[in-house]
Every structure is written in structure tokens, then in C-alpha cells.
């Protein structure tokens, strides 16, 4: 009798557990997914442990890779910060939004035009809570015209541009035993920390910056979950851009020196975000995507990142400048594995939109939905990628084109950002050179772009190049260049200053 009662009691408990479980599964399955977009800075194809670096400490990113999908053929649209970020957030080549030439400055008049639709703006109408922390680099403008809070983000904590775009004295000389290395920008304001649209610190305390980001992320996720809102967190990190810094948890802790310490600090934040997702019970309903804006700044030598087997690095359209490590992780939804499908930062907006059930923006999108790759349901919809230099022009057009396994270089040029390695093609001394016929590489057989295919030995070359030429012609005919935002110039009065009426600037902008 006692046994029967116990069994009955157990059965009803189990039944209730099942009901709760079903409800939970139903709720999880029916609520829109959360998105966390992690974007490292000047990080090369070979910099993560899970992409083969022997001494990087990236245990949390490595776990995401082991439990998620690792991309081998993932591209950004530009080998430089601002244009790559514009494409990531809009799903459009930077030539359309006008984020060229080069990168934006603290006093730039221009920024990502407000009529561009960002991922945050795609998700907002569905009730998403949206936040960003870290490096914006898509303009500040008069009274914060171009800050993230004007582009769909409910809240923001971060430095609105690169952290070397300020005097060096407050950047790299800590801890005291870490020496400054090279130069940062002079004659501009010290680097500010902005919360929403207000400067809360100037200069930034780099020693505690990553901890502040980690707390911001945790609070944002917890608040969203408490309110029952789906969320989108965009974290473009300052790591691992030069000059590298790290707080006490990572400084001096990696085998790899300052670059390794910076990367380790970023990885710790990834670990803390994962911990918060688990604690709040939303890990199973959150897609985490990691990649980086452009390849390594080889100019900085051992502090400049590593492109692995890829040729050259930052500011070039060789593979080292534009092919990036990428990881998609969604516990219980994305199966662990590796994909060799062609994919791009352009594809993130359409993919997030599709997964959230949001209509894509009514503009010319260059990105395609890559959810079939994520869930291993089929091949990539992406057939090609076009690459412009940092100073694109309609007259020259695209420098390079990837189609399937082939890549054609119509133009090549080295850069000071990729000087210092033995390969002279990467250097500043390698001027713009037109290739007619184009240099053609089989990137599956030769990812390092060492051996261009000769028509004599490879009869398919002529047919491939003809097909690529059609693609290039069609693409260029459809490309409408936006107004150059870099071309609008700079105004020192626009540099963020915590004490706007002080003199003499920029030195007095300290609070
Ligand atoms: Mg960068």
C-alpha cells in the first residue's frame, strides 16, 4: 500500500515534471532566439587555439568551436575596421553605405548614414532588447549623431573608435612592466568611455575596461531575461587591436606576450557571457556568433596577430586581410562540426532576421541567409565574394573576387599595415598593380595564394576567368557608391570631450 502510494506520488511528480519540461521546451522553441555577436579586432585566421595557434589561450572560444560550427572559408568585406563593421551591421558592401576611404577618426564629420538599417534595427520591431559594448567605429558626429544609440541599440558602453586613436600615454604603459610599443595618434583627445551618449570616463581606464564590459553584458542579459524580452548583444571588442592591453586577470598570464594577454582577456569575457546564459537558463535559445573585422596588423610584428597559412594581413585583399576565423554556437541546435562553405559577415543580418522572423530591410542586400549552413541542411547560397581596397573607386572597381574555390586578383597592392614579413608582396613598397589576365588561385589546393594557375597547365583557367569576369561586370554594374563618409573630412570640434568648454584642447579633455 505504502509502495503504491509512493509510486502514485512519484508518477504525479514525474507527470508534473514532464508538463513543466514540455512547457519549457515549447516556450523555448516558440520564443524568438537571442543573438550574441562577438567581433574581435585585427585578429588573424591563425590566432585562435581552435584555428591552430600553438600558444593562444582561448579556452572558451575553443569550447564554442568544439560544440558548434567552425568556418574555414568565412570572409569580411574589407581589410579595415570601419568598412568591415559597416558591412557586418547592414549586410551591405561598405561602398553602398559610403564607409570609405580608410577608417573614421574621432573628429570625422561622417558616419554610418542613419538611413542604413542595422541588425539592431531589424530586430527592434520584434520586441528585442538591444545593446552594444565595445568599439563602434562608425562615427560619432555632432552631438553624437552617429552613435550606436541612433542606430537601433537601446544601450551602449564603449569607446566609439579604435583605442589607438588617442595619445599613447594612457594606453599601453601598464602594468608598469609592459612597455609601450610604437606610437598612437597625437594631437587628439584622450580616448573616452561612453555610456549611451554620455562620456563617463576620459581617458579610459584600460585596466578595468574589460571587467566593466563583462558586468554590462551580464546585467543586460539578466534584465532581458527578467523582462521576458529576446535580446541582441553586439560585442565588438578592442582586443586584439594594437596597442594591446589587458587587466590584472590576463596581463602577463599568457605564453604569447601582450597579444596573447589581450586575446585571453577577450576569451574570459566570452566565458563570463556563457556563464550568464547558463545561469539565466537561456543558453539553449541563444545563437552566439564569433568572427573578427579584418586580418592581423603585421606591421606590429609579434604584437600584430597571425594570419596562419594565409598571405599578408590587414589592409590587403590577399587572404590574410579578409579571411577570418568564425564560429557559430547554439547549444542543442547547431551540431558540432566544420564547414568549408563560403560565408561572410554580410550574411549575418539576413540570417538573424530569418531566425527571428523579421522581414529583411527593403534595401539592396549583399548578404544571404546562411541558416542552411548553420543547421547543415544544404550548401551555401553564397557563390562569390568581392573585395575592394580600403580606398575603393568606381573607376578601378573590385581588386579581387572569390568564386567557388577560385580567387582572381585583378589588382594587388601591399600596405604598411602588412609590412615586416618576408613576403614582399605584402609590403608598402608593393604598389597597386593591375593583372591582365588576372592572377588566379585554387584556394582549396593553395590557400596561401602561392601558385597562380597557368593556362598552359590548367586548361580550365580561361573558362573560369570568363565566368568570373561576367560576375564582376554584373556586380560592378549594380553597385551604387554611397557618399564617401571619410571624404567629408574631420573637425577637431567634433572630437568627444568630457569638458566641452575647456581650453586648451585636446589636452584639457580629461575628467
Ligand atoms: Mg580592425
Boltz pocket constraint, residues with backbone or C-beta under 6 A from the ligand:
constraints:
  - pocket:
      binder: B
      contacts: [[A, 40], [A, 41], [A, 42], [A, 80], [A, 81], [A, 241], [A, 293], [A, 294], [A, 295]]
      max_distance: 6.0
